[in-house]
Amino acid sequence: FVERVAGRAPDPRAARMALEQYGFGTGVTIEAAYHVRAALDEAGGKQAKVLVTSGFTAEKVRAFRAAAAPVDGFGTGS
């Protein structure tokens, strides 16, 4: 997964660093965003938008962008 994502990102090094911090684990992760997008596409929901929220800071948004996470928007609480 890491190499596939990093290989598609504009800056593979930044993508790997983003994945180290926000790629896996609990909460909204880069891996989860990829899985949700794939599940939606597979179910015929290619037009569905993905909005991620919960614990997003400017740093986390930058990490998702560095990893080219397939999201259409971010929700933040601060």
C-alpha positions in Angstrom: 0.0 0.0 0.0 2.7 2.5 1.0 4.7 2.0 -2.2 1.5 2.2 -4.4 0.4 5.4 -2.7 3.9 7.0 -2.7 4.4 6.0 -6.3 1.3 8.0 -7.4 2.0 11.1 -5.2 3.6 14.2 -6.6 6.3 14.0 -3.9 6.9 10.3 -2.9 9.1 11.2 0.0 6.4 13.5 1.5 3.8 10.8 0.9 5.8 8.2 2.8 6.2 10.7 5.7 2.5 11.4 5.7 1.7 7.7 5.7 4.0 7.2 8.7 2.0 9.6 10.8 -1.5 9.5 9.4 -1.6 6.4 7.2 -2.8 3.7 9.6 -4.3 3.2 13.0 -7.4 4.5 14.6 -9.5 7.4 13.6 -9.6 8.8 10.0 -6.6 7.5 8.2 -5.2 7.8 4.7 -5.6 4.1 4.3 -9.3 4.3 5.3 -9.9 7.1 2.8 -8.5 4.8 0.0 -10.6 1.9 1.2 -13.8 4.0 1.3 -13.2 5.4 -2.2 -12.5 1.9 -3.6 -15.7 0.5 -1.9 -17.8 3.4 -3.2 -16.4 2.9 -6.7 -17.0 -0.8 -6.6 -20.6 -0.3 -5.5 -21.3 2.1 -8.4 -20.8 5.2 -6.4 -18.1 6.9 -8.5 -20.0 10.2 -8.3 -20.2 10.1 -4.4 -18.0 12.6 -2.7 -15.8 11.8 0.3 -15.6 14.3 3.1 -13.4 13.5 6.0 -13.7 15.0 9.5 -12.5 14.3 13.0 -9.3 15.4 14.4 -8.1 17.3 11.3 -5.5 20.0 11.8 -3.7 21.9 9.1 -0.9 19.4 9.4 -3.2 16.4 8.9 -4.8 18.0 5.9 -1.3 18.6 4.4 -0.5 14.9 5.0 -3.6 13.7 3.3 -2.8 15.9 0.3 0.8 14.8 0.2 -0.4 11.2 0.0 -3.0 12.2 -2.7 -5.7 10.7 -0.5 -8.9 10.4 -2.5 -11.0 12.9 -0.6 -13.1 15.8 -1.8 -13.2 17.9 1.3 -12.1 18.2 4.9 -14.1 19.2 8.0 -12.3 20.8 11.0 -13.4 21.9 14.3 -10.9 24.5 15.0 
